[in-house]
């Protein structure tokens, strides 16, 4: 929002076109929910207001014939852009949800919790969403902490309740907007398997963000998720963050992982993270010319031949 807008605000269509060239069916928008500059302490977003920057990317994704996968978070959820982490136990307080749960949000009694704020974001921005999109209410929710003094959740049971109530209320929001949007695909841990059976049933597919360098270890982790939960698995994030874009190491890692994932019948989706940039040089798009690099071509080869499931 603050550091890449100047560089990429005018390049959204070109970067999304490169995404499309990989034969992807979705492109991910991963930015704060906070729609105005008021939600940013350490910097001033610009040149566009945050919600306009989001519209720029989402419009480009839809115009390219791709679906958008929304993986957003509130800046106070994890303390982004200099904001304080605010939870159910801080002062001021922003709880994950209230004891009234879904009904409190729908009745307007709860307008402050993260559950309510996300619901209101959906209702307040119908122009962002199209049929076939995916909406993740809070990406990597277990990463916000469970059972510690600064954690978003006091317990595993409350963590699971928040996932279920988020899916319930946000699905109602999209139904009210007349949009057929999948809600879930959270990006949960692939090593801490703490979902309960009711939550898993409501998800239908368990999406995990799983950065394991070894293809064999990644395959073992995903097989463990499938065996534990008994539902299809999607990889919400994986990218080669280890090889600093050095070839042929990057493509060797990528090909080994994609070979394993494409042959696992219970893996129903793979989101390569990320298209451009990234601290580990894992990007698929060359920032100099906004065309696919060698890794992008490799992902495109795998996506183009992916088995239908």
Number of C-alpha atoms within 10 A of each C-alpha: 22 16 11 10 17 14 10 15 18 12 16 19 19 16 24 25 20 24 27 18 17 19 17 19 14 20 26 26 17 14 17 22 20 19 16 15 17 10 21 22 13 11 13 17 21 17 13 17 17 25 18 15 20 21 17 18 24 27 16 21 25 18 13 17 13 22 22 26 25 23 23 20 22 21 21 20 22 21 14 17 18 14 16 15 20 21 25 19 15 15 8 11 13 21 20 24 26 21 9 12 20 23 14 16 21 17 10 10 12 20 18 18 19 25 28 25 20 23 24 17 15 20 16 11 12 14 12 18 25 18 13 15 21 22 26 22 25 24 22 20 22 20 13 17 17 18 13 10 12 17 21 27 25 18 14 16 13 16 22 20 19 22 21 20 18 26 25 15 21 27 21 16 22 22 12 10 16 13 16 15 21 18 22 26 28 24 23 22 20 22 12 9 12 14 20 14 13 11 18 17 15 16 19 15 22 28 28 25 22 19 18 18 18 12 18 12 13 19 17 13 18 24 18 15 22 17 11 12 19 17 17 18 24 22 23 23 16 21 25 26 19 17 16 15 18 11 12 12 14 21 21 13 18 22 18 14 22 19 12 14 22 19 11 15 12 18 23 19 17 20 20 22 20 21 23 18 14 15 9 14 18 27 25 29 23 18 16 6 10 17 18 24 15 18 24 23 17 19 21 21 14 18 18 12 10 16 12 7 8
